[in-house]
């Protein structure tokens, strides 16, 4: 997987540069909120979602200069969600990516505003002509990201379900799968769907990418639950076993470790099969699906 490692590092480096350019430092009085935005958005991470955007778009020979803006907007949404998830009123975490969470590094009010700003700025970036010369494409990118991140059937709904999951000990596999599909899966799905949108994919090609993204999104969350049980906090970069302590239902608590691992493997295998329509061009997407099974963070 050495070529995958190099490819992921390349995307991560390009996203860092793009985000840095999109959020320049300022000496204006409101500089503190910009610093807080940059603290979380430029704070490293796997950059899995940007990787999926770029490599989905590359299937259709889309210039990276467009994909990088879409990927950066998506990463802003992801980082905003992490800032808010970590707040005392929600998951109450002190560490993220191996360093203090945003509200610990700054303060709660600044962290809330930084998250709000990342959320709204993402749509400004997508709506700009620099993201695509085609207004119809830009509108579709904005619409689908709003759906994926929103409160009716997107990420916010998933987070609401997650916050109340501890109060429902009888939660079943179907319910936890739906919860995680919204909380984690929606943004992963958007990453692949955005590549299809900017690439003006055929219906069959778009369907294949969406199907792939749904399966790897669920596999990602299952492995996240596995890491929470048997991972290394120093590698994961945050406190572990908090779900168990909070009494939350997870894939591991429902299925057990061995069955959870088998389920994740099955999902990845199915995801990769759906990409056969693209031939060898989808090799990196298949490799990143396999990486989900062995990741340590």
Beta strands, then each sheet from edge to edge (+ up, - down):
strand 1: 95-96
strand 2: 99-100
sheet 1: 1+ 2-
end
